Amino acid sequence: MARGTKVFLPSVSGTSSHRISNCFVYIATVLLLGIPCAHSQIEKMYLDSTDLNLLVDETHLLKLIQIGQYNTTLEVSAQIQHPDIVQLVPQTVEIPGSSEPNTTVEISHDICAYGKSPGHSEVTFNVTPTGFVNLDTVFLRITVMHSHAINVISYIMGWIYFAAWSVSFYPQIYINFKRKSVVGLNFDFLALNIMGFTMYSLFNCGLYFSKEIQSEYFSRHPRGLNPVQLNDVFFSLHAAFATLITIAQCFMYEREEQRVSMTGRGILGVFGLVVVVSASVAAAGHLAWLDFLYYCSYIKLSITLIKYVPQAYMNYKRKSTVGWSIGNIFLDFVGGFLSILQMVLNAYNYNDWVSFFGDATKFGLGLFSLVFDVFFILQHYVFYREGKQFVIVDNSDEGSHNTCRGDGSEYFLVKTWNANEKKYNVNGKA
């Protein structure tokens, strides 16, 4: 009995050990092979379009495309941000499983998008059961509008005001060249302008050309679009270039005693300090470069608010707008007016008045620039209206008279009497 027991015990131990070993092998097989097999053989899932424009009551057929198959049935459900704007039919797509998944087959599923009312809506997708496929990159941006015609008009307006703003720098350059003088053009305005457009160029070039900064932006806004387009880059660089030409004219032509004021230098110093400090912190790795570019854009916005003040005050003190190009103002007014009109049309077309009034920065800056443009027009044509060129000659021997010519220069007419002829000595002072 004891011997039998002795023989039996090792047999039980060997069987148990064999079963435990098989259990570990099975668990390892499930962990290493079972999960991938139970999950999907799908290589990729995507929509044939990520941006869609619809009219109200219009439908559009989308395709959800899968490459590869699952061995279990999945349900892909659409999560619509604004169901009152757009409707998807069906809202849930069932993907049947396969006992023998094909890893290369391409299967498409039809989804119909219907525009219910104007507006913007995002659509994301969830999969059930979870954990089988990552749908974070599968999304849809839908814009529903009243009219394609308004959309085209808005697009054309965008290019018109882009052209108007781009050309607006050249009337000032031309008038400086024609007069061979920059007297009447405020240097604080130029200094603030070059600082502002330099900051604007940094922001645009950084977001447009730097892949690192773009990745940073999209990590914060995964379903967003790059806010900087090629025309933005061109405009900012061209504006900085045109301003540099105007500054170069200030060294070439007559300028009298004009210079950047101490107030202007102080403001530029503060902005420059902000740029240097924030760039240093970003270089040290304690500030994201994207945030540094945002600081540059804030400086540009601040400068836009104040840059016209020195020129308007200078015109007031001189009681003249001579030397300050009214052509620049007209083009700037056209650009600003069309920019705001475009915002109004888009707000109506997409029923997006919340964004129109909510974007206080863009609307406020546009309106602020228009107000200054109107003020400059009043200064030029009403308050300090130019007269015809004239010199008043007084034959009486009562001294000199302070006179004015149409170009805004002041003249002092000194009269001397000679028995044979009248001599007039006209000394001009700008």
Secondary structure, DSSP 4 states (H G I P E B T S, - for coil): -HHHHHHHHHHHHHHHHHHHHHHHHHHHHIIIIIHHHHSB---EEEES-SEEEEETT-EEEEEEEEES-BSS-EEEEEEES-TTTEEEESSEEEE---SS--SS-EEEEEEEEEE-SSEEEEEEEEEESTTS---TT-EEEEEEES-HHHHHHHHHHHHHHHHHHHHTTHHHHHHHHHHTB-TTS-HHHHHHHHHHHHHHHHHHHHHHH-HHHHHHHHHHSTT---S--HHHHHHHHHHHHHHHHHHHHHHHSB-TT----HHHHHHHHHHHHHHHHHHHHHHTTSS-HHHHHHHHHHHHHHHHHHTTHHHHHHHHHHT--TTS-HHHHHHHHHHHHHHHHHHHHHHHHTT-HHHHHH-HHHHHHHHHHHHHHHHHHHIIIIIT-----------SSS--EEEE-TTS-EEEEEEEE-SS-EEEEEEEE-
